[in-house]
Amino acid sequence: MRKVTFVIILWIFSIVHFMAQHNDIQQIIEAVQLKYAPDRRVELFQVEASQQKDTLVLKGETTSRPAYEEILSLARKVSAVVKDHIRLLPDEKLGEEVWGVIYNSVGTLRAEPRYGAELVSQALLGMPVRILEQKGGWRMVQTPDRYIGWMNGSVVPMTDTQRQQYLKLPKVIVTSLHARSFVDTGKEALPVTDLVAGDMLVVKSAKRGFYQVQYPDGREAFVKKKDVMTVSDWLKKNRLTGESIVNTAKQLLGVPYLWGGTSTKGMDCSGFTKQVYWMHGMVLARDASQQVRYGRLIDETGDFSDALPGDLVFFGTKATPENLKERVVHVGIYIGERRFIHASDYIRINSFDPSDPLYDEFNTRRYLRTKRVIGEVNSEGIEEIFENSFYHLTGNKK
């Protein structure tokens, strides 16, 4: 009887010990995720813990080396034996080709590796990306704004050496909202691809009213000089002013709303603000709820006396005792005189002023704040493009 009682007590003790250990490791996982990867749109940290006899098993994946190293260090303080099954992305199966460049006019990023998954963002032709993982024809990539999504096709894999060589090549950037490249310079020349504003191509030579260009996948074509500028000239002539931001934004009037869109083929609200600033040599965060974290606070009352053209205006739901978290769901660009331009069904101008025929009561009621990007360049979340080196993500290796 004493032996049975002892076994029961030992069993209860082991169960209690396991539950305590499990709670400890769960708290550790949550703390590490909050510290290094609070936003899964730009940093992945998906780790689970299980117990196999006296061994703590960690499974999952992460794009953060510091998070990977810290979770293992802390886990070893909880358990004497830890088995590491965490994949540090980029996946080592990719070898050295953990970089890539977009070769279609617009590359589509989805939430999952399937065509039916949500469209989350887009990447423009010539844009370098980091490749994190591959499943069949799908690649998980990270764009210059650090956004992560799945792409089928559209990207040429490269080693870091090849990427550096690509970045050093002279390029042109498409400045027309829409354009085409052609097989030659003749009047009846067939198109090679369509092009949209912000696309970049390697320039090989100039011929009359054309540039001879090369795509990242090796295709060659000719583009009309009136549709592009050399990147070096574009960066020199770029002037980040409120007037310039508003003028560029107005050129997009009427472009249809597209959830996940960040190109002139269609764009959502933050894709619109992002595209306007991209055409001024700036990389903004992808979503409205991310863009609102950066820049200088100008207004939170709806007064707008200190707001200037080019400022970003944000909308959503304020935090309340019942709703503890604020929700930022929409963004536009202030254009002056209490008016703003934004993507809502299509790119349009509306007003905060009830006496204005363009008054937008719905968005006025959910206005949150105004933030300034101009004057805050190269602060957190607002990155300036430099020729040949506008992409600064670094790869992880386990």
Secondary structure, DSSP 4 states (H G I P E B T S, - for coil): -HHHHHHHHHHHHHHHHHHHHHHHHHHHHHHHHHHH-S-TTT--EEEEEEEETTEEEEEEEES-HHHHHHHHHHHHHH-SEEEEEEEESSPGGGTT--EEEE-SSEEEEESSSSTTSPEEEEEETT-EEEEEEEETTEEEEE-TT--EEEEESSEEEE-HHHHHHHHHS-EEEE-SSEEEEESSSSTTPPEEEEEETT-EEEEEEEETTEEEEE-TTS-EEEEEGGGEEEHHHHHHH----HHHHHHHHHTTTTPBB-TT-EETTEE-HHHHHHHHHHTTTEEE-SSHHHHTTSSEEEESSS--SS--TT-EEEEEE---SSS-S-EEEEEEEEEETTEEEEESSBEEEEES-TTSTTB-HHHHHTEEEEEE-TT-TTSTTEEE--TT----------
